């Protein structure tokens, strides 16, 4: 049975959960405690989580796991330039997350939100320009069906700006990132099983 091992929060594993639910891949969501992790981390390649037991293998590194799932379920491009388009969006979201994490160090919530309000509209514009280049923003980042980049984008936008409890951030998205909001809703609607998961999942702080 496919088993995802991670802590009891969204974190780096949530985009993997997005994909597993979207692709109707049955799995056990094994939430481990920090104490359990310290006892077993030497058994994990690179000593990190998440890891995914699937198809007789143990996969590690969240983006690599997601890439495996997308390739397995035909949600990853084959042509070289489309691979570049997909991977560059993924890297852009990595840059955004790194910038937010750096900005949060040693600062309170108010200071962090101020940085987000001042800087995220620029990122919204960059990402929406890429969406507009494909079907005038009415489809996905690459082609007319979701790829790995769409999962990375939708996971970040939904959990940071759209999920219950994110009303303050939602207004920023609705003002400056309407295409990204529509794109996220489009991906969720594309996969009824993902939509059902999000409607019923336990709410967590992060």
ZIHUDA-V852718 format. One record per pair of residues at least 6 apart in sequence whose ideal C-beta (glycine too) atoms are under 6 Angstrom apart, sorted by sequence separation. I is the first residue (numbers start at 1). J is the second residue. D is the distance in Angstrom with one decimal. If there is no record, write none. Layout:
i:I j:J d:D
i:I j:J d:D
This chain:
i:41 j:47 d:4.6
i:59 j:65 d:4.8
i:70 j:76 d:4.2
i:77 j:83 d:5.3
i:131 j:137 d:4.4
i:140 j:146 d:5.3
i:188 j:194 d:5.8
i:6 j:13 d:3.7
i:20 j:27 d:5.1
i:44 j:51 d:5.7
i:51 j:58 d:5.8
i:52 j:59 d:4.7
i:188 j:195 d:5.0
i:104 j:112 d:4.9
i:141 j:149 d:4.5
i:161 j:169 d:4.5
i:162 j:170 d:6.0
i:173 j:181 d:5.3
i:51 j:60 d:4.8
i:59 j:68 d:5.9
i:77 j:86 d:5.7
i:141 j:150 d:5.7
i:161 j:170 d:5.5
i:140 j:150 d:4.9
i:50 j:62 d:5.7
i:103 j:115 d:4.7
i:161 j:173 d:4.1
i:52 j:65 d:4.9
i:46 j:60 d:5.8
i:45 j:60 d:4.9
i:4 j:27 d:5.6
i:8 j:31 d:4.0
i:157 j:180 d:5.4
i:2 j:27 d:4.0
i:3 j:28 d:4.4
i:4 j:29 d:5.4
i:5 j:30 d:4.9
i:158 j:184 d:5.3
i:1 j:28 d:5.7
i:3 j:30 d:5.4
i:96 j:123 d:5.7
i:157 j:184 d:4.5
i:154 j:184 d:4.5
i:154 j:187 d:4.3
i:13 j:50 d:4.1
i:150 j:187 d:5.1
i:12 j:50 d:5.9
i:164 j:203 d:6.0
i:146 j:187 d:5.7
i:137 j:179 d:4.8
i:6 j:49 d:5.2
i:5 j:49 d:6.0
i:6 j:50 d:4.1
i:5 j:51 d:5.0
i:19 j:66 d:5.8
i:4 j:52 d:5.3
i:131 j:179 d:5.4
i:16 j:65 d:5.4
i:3 j:53 d:4.4
i:12 j:62 d:4.2
i:16 j:66 d:5.7
i:19 j:69 d:4.6
i:23 j:73 d:4.4
i:15 j:66 d:5.7
i:128 j:179 d:4.3
i:2 j:54 d:4.6
i:89 j:141 d:5.4
i:124 j:176 d:4.9
i:128 j:180 d:6.0
i:131 j:183 d:5.9
i:124 j:177 d:3.8
i:117 j:172 d:6.0
i:121 j:176 d:4.0
i:86 j:142 d:5.3
i:124 j:180 d:5.9
i:85 j:142 d:4.9
i:90 j:149 d:5.5
i:93 j:152 d:5.1
i:82 j:142 d:5.0
i:89 j:149 d:3.9
i:86 j:147 d:5.0
i:86 j:148 d:5.7
i:90 j:152 d:5.0
i:86 j:149 d:4.4
i:93 j:156 d:5.4
i:77 j:142 d:5.8
i:77 j:147 d:5.9
i:75 j:146 d:5.5
i:76 j:147 d:5.9
i:75 j:147 d:5.5
i:76 j:148 d:5.5
i:70 j:148 d:4.3
i:67 j:148 d:5.9
i:19 j:151 d:5.6
i:18 j:151 d:5.5
i:15 j:151 d:5.8
i:18 j:155 d:5.2
i:15 j:155 d:4.1
i:14 j:155 d:5.9
i:10 j:159 d:6.0
i:22 j:191 d:3.8
i:24 j:193 d:5.3
i:21 j:193 d:5.2
i:22 j:194 d:4.2
i:21 j:194 d:4.8
i:21 j:197 d:4.1
i:10 j:204 d:5.7
i:9 j:204 d:5.0
i:9 j:206 d:5.7
